[in-house]
Amino acid sequence: MLDLDAKRTPAWVLHPEIKNDRDARPAEPALGEAVALAAALPGLDVRGSEIVRLGRVHPGMLFGSGKIEELKGRFKDAGVELVLVDGPVSPVQQRNLEKEWGVKLLDRTGVILEIFADRARTREGVLQVEMAALSYQRTRLVRSWTHLERQRGGFGFVGGPGETQIEADRRAIDDQLVKLRRQIDRVARTRTLHRAARAKVPFPVVALVGYTNAGKSTIFNRLTGAEVLAKDMLFATLDPTMRRVRLPSGLDVILSDTVGFISDLPTELVAAFRATLEEVLDADLILHVRDISHAQTDQQAEDVEAILQSLGVGEGTPLIEVWNKIDLLDPESRESVRVQGERVPQVFPVSATNGEGLDALLAEVSGRLDEPREEEEVVVPYAAGRQRAWLHENRLVVGEQDEEKGTRMRVRWTARQRDRYSTL
């Protein structure tokens, strides 16, 4: 990780725009997001940013020789020490560009990892970031220095070198990853116990999800009276927070604030934070918070939906779209959003800043969660592990007793949950 606290590091942000890349995001807003990511890192002095248009990706250097020379002069004049490239950079490209420019270089994944490393506060968050960083670092080991070979295999007549420095480094990283996974497994078991404890309390769980900086924490604070960090900054919230909230209807719920998502979220982070993000899977209702004032709000929503699907949150999971920041819209756009909200049942335009629309949202949340529940008994055969697990995962079991043919479970559920159980 970078030492960004000692001084303000002069930095420059580049967004490569590759010609004929149909999947690429629009360059201007993408560069804006990259600059916002840089601003989220403490101790950086962003002295410039630009879009670099490429006809093709150059395998060894990413950019063409002319552009590299042009940028080199620009960096030298600005005293740049760190270049942030908003996109993937291979280990070879990184090494070559750092050597050519005489700077430190981070790609998009590296930047996000730095932010997460700075923001993690809980032990689980710290462990998850460290594991993600090591997984990323493992991919950056480049075979290039033969003088670092520790020994030769056999006599050197057949085959190549034996254990190289890279192989030793890779093995050291793998050993550390094993240790971290064990520690995270222990923390995950503790989290499972906490979920089990919450399951005994008959409060539904409502999870806030959304693109980073969509306003989840501001909504969370307004509804709970908590003081979770809420800034106009990417990834202001990293560690999940849960609070009990009493809705106007009198129904008590547990509200969960989760880490924000972002386009091209590093796969290392998705894997490392799966245990944390799986809190969403346990939710009775998901509130997808969108920054409706953002120019790329639809693309951001697609990115969030893709990550939710990767976590196993399917179309059947109850979800409400919360279109936040309507106070930032011009009157015409605001009226259009209001009309859309009236036409689409699962959409609620709100302003977390002034509270507009939150009463209607809370009324809908109450209506979704406060379904009539009945207490019944079911006998679950010992071989029916899936049904047993489903009942416990959905916190429906209020009592159980083993019998000869199976476990007699006393469950408290809605008609919808009963119908779902019958299809398992």
Protein Blocks (a to p, Z undefined) as FASTA:
>chain_A
ZZfklpccdddddddddehilkbccfklmmmmmmmmmmmpghiacfbdcddddfbdcfkl
opafklmmmmmmmmmmnopabdcdebdddfklmmmmmmmnopacddfklmmmmmmmmmpm
bfmlmmmmmmmmmmmmmmmpccfblklpfbdehjhlgocddddfklmmmmmmmmmmmmmm
mmmmmmmmmmmmmmmmmmmpccdcdddeddehilmmmmmmmmnopacdcdddehkbfbdc
ddddddfkopacdddddddddehiafklmmmmmmmmmmmmmpmbdcddddfkbmklmmmm
mmmmmmmmmnopafklccddddehklmpcfklmmmmmmmmmmmmkbccddfknopoklmm
mmmmmmmmmgccddddddddfklmmlmmmmmmnopafbdcddfklccddddddfklmmmm
mmZZ
